[in-house]
Amino acid sequence: MTSPQVGRVCGMSGTSGVMEKIMGVGYGRSGMLLDVHRPPGQPTGTVLLWHGRGKQERDVLAPLAARAAELGLLVLVPDWRCDAPDSGWSQLHDSVDFLREHAGDWGGDPDRAVLAGWSLGARAAMATALRPARDGWRPAAVVGVSGNYLTSSDPRMGPAAAVDIAATEQSPVPLWLHHGSLDAVVDVRSSREFTPVARAHGWPAHYRESPTDHAGVVLAEYDRELRRCRPATSEHAVSAGELTARMLTGAAASAG
């Protein structure tokens, strides 16, 4: 087992105690970084959380990860780049390897880990569950937030998830899906229509909608001046982000 490149450690106070955030931990061969969000006590679940298409946006998911940690979860949030020559898959695989090797260092359990993703990260997480296990590891549950399961495909992900789930030989794992009904980036019908398809093929699927947009479901809002998401302040996004955090805890419980 190799030692992780330790990043900067900071403490954050929450209603349940002081959480710890370890920022900028190096992982894999590409030099990408990840953040580790630790709960105040022993973790009640372990989550690997992938951001979407934006380049190196682990900071966008930091408020959601911090809230999930406050609820008791160990959350690892890696940067990755979908514009890499292999569409970022080697980085995503490296983040899984890091999880398996080091989650236990912070009290986590990689064998019962939840794989969660937002937008393109949600689609990649679903593909990971539907494709053959890599080196014997599959997620114990998947949380998909605002993912495109109807049309998004490529040679590495396989066909669209709605098609793949009908043909896969992989055993079902619990799916927890959340989508904003006002999403202008990935139409809400993606999750609406995928949910009954998943259930029809024996995959336990929990589906919720919130009256928010693409960023709101991850406790964020898009800043046009920054051209980047920032922590949410609007009521609809704060409420939707809270629901996503609680769905992560629900998924972790189902993974146990």
N, C-alpha and C positions, 0 to 999 in steps of 0.2 A: 504494500500500500504506500503510495506517495503522499507526502504532506502537501496540503493546499498552500498556495501563495496567499498568506494572510493579508487582508486589507485593513482599512481603518475601522475601528470599533467605536460605536457611539450608543448611548443609552437613551431610551425614550420612555416617558412616563405615560401609562394608560390607566384606565379605571381598574384593571386587574393587577397592576403592579408595573415594574420597570421591565421593558422589553429591550432587547439588544439587537442592533443592526450592524452587521459586519459588511462593510462596503468595499467593493473593488477586489474581490477574490479572483485570482487568475484560474482559469480552467482550460483544459484541452490544449491542442497543438497550435491553435490559431491566435492565441494571446487575448481571447475574449475575456471579459470580466463578468462576475455575477455578484449579487448581494444576497446575504443570508439574514433572514428576519427570524429571530428567536423569541419564543413566548416567555413570560415571566417564570414559569415553572417547567416541569417535564412536558414535552409536547404530547398533545392528544392525537396528533396526526402529522403527516409529512406531505408537502406539496411541492412539485416542480411546476413553475408558472412561466409560460412562454408568452412574450409579447407578439405583436403583429408585424405587418410589413415594414413599418418604419425602422430606420437603421438605429440599432443600439438604443432601444427605448426601455431599458429596465427601470429607468427613473419614472416613466409614466405609470408603471404598475406599483410603484413604491407605496402610495397611500393604501391601495387595496391589500398589498402584502402586509403592511403594518397593522391594518385592522384585523386581518386573518390571524396574525401572530398574537394580537391582543385577545383573540378568542381562543387561543391555545395551540395554534398550529406552527410548525416549523416550515417556513416558506423559502425556497431558493428561486431567485429570479435572474436568469442569465441574459446577457446581451447575445444577439445573433444577427446575421445579415442575410436576408433572402436574395440579395444581389451577388452573393458569392458564386463562384463557378458551378458549384453543386447545389445552388439555391439555398444554401445554409444548412443542409442536412448533416454534414459532418459536425458542425457546431452543435446542432441539436442533439446528435448522438453523443458528442463529448459531454454535454450537460447531463445526459442520463448516466453516463459513466461516472461523472463526478458525484452525482446523487448516490449512486450505488456504493461508491467507495468512501464517501465522507459524511453522508447524512447522519450516520451513527455517532460521529464526533460531537454532534450537537443534540444527541438524544433522539434522533429520528429513526424511522424504520423504512429503509428503501424497498423492502419486500411488500409493504402495504402502502406504498406511496400513491398519491393521486397525481395524475398528469393533467394540468389545466392550461388553457390557452385562450387568448383573445384574438379575434379576427383571423388572420392567417395562422396565428399560433393555435387557435382552436381547431382549424382544419388539420394542421399537422399533428396535433394531439389525437384527433380522431383516427387519422391514418395510422398512427403508431399502435393504436388498439386493434385496428382491423387487419393490419399486415402481420406476417409471421413474427414471432418473438425474436428480438435481437439479443443474442448471447444469453438466452433463457429468461430475459426480463420483459414483462409486460406491466402496464399500470394496473393497479387494483381497482381504479375507478377513473373516469374522465369527466372533467368539467369543461364544457365548451361555451364560450362567451362570444356571442355575435359572430359565429362562424358560418362559412358558406359550405353547406353539405350537399347542395344540389348540383352544382356545375364545376366547382373547383377540383382540378385534377392535374397531375403531371406524372411522368414515368416513375418518379420516386415515391410519390404519395399513392399512386394507383388511380383507379377511376374515381368518379365522384362518390362521396361516402354513401349516398342514398342507393347507389348501384352496388358498391363494394360490400355493404352490410348484408345484402341478399346472397352474396356468393362466398363470403369469407368462411374459412374453416376454424377461425379463432373462437374460443369460448367467450360468451358474453360477459361484460363487466358493467357495473352500474354507470349510467350516463346522466349527467346533470347539466341541463342546457338552459341558458338565460339569454334573452335577446331584448333589445329596446324596440318598442313598437314604432318609434320615430326615427329609426336608423336609416340614414340616407346613403350609407356606404355599402352595407350588406343587408339586403331586404329581409325583413322579419319573416317572410314566408319560408326562408331557408330553414330556420329552426322549427317553425310551425309544421311544415310539411315533412321534415325529416323525422320528427318525433314519432308519429304513428307508424312510419316505415320501420324504425328501429324496434318499436314494441312488437310489431307484427312478426319480426324475426327473432324474438325472444330476448331482446336486450332491454333490461329495466331502464326506462327513460323518464326522468323527472324534468318537467318543462315549466318555466316561468317567463312571463313578459313583464316589462316595466315601461311606463310612459316616459321614456328618455331616448337619447340618441346613441350613436356608436361609441362615443367616449364615456357617456354617463354610466354605463353598466360596469365600468372598471374604476368608478370613483374619480373620474377625470372629466375635463372639458377642454375643447379645442380653442386655443388662443390664436387668432388670425395674425396678430402682429408677430408673435413668436414663431408661428407656423409649426406649432408643436402643442401637445397636450400638457396641461398643468393640473394640479389638484383641484377637485371640484369644490364649488361653493354653492351652486344652485341646489335647491331643495330636491328637485327630481333626480339629479345625479347622485347626491349624497344618499338618498333613499335607495336608489338602484344599486349603488356600490355596496351598501350595507347588505342588501339581499345577496349579492354575489359572494361576499365574504361568508355569509351564513350558509350558502350553498356549498362552499368549500369545506366548511366544517361538517355539513351533512354528508358530503361525499367521503370525507375522511372516516366518518363513523361507519358508513356503508362498506368501506374498504376493510374495516377491522373484522 
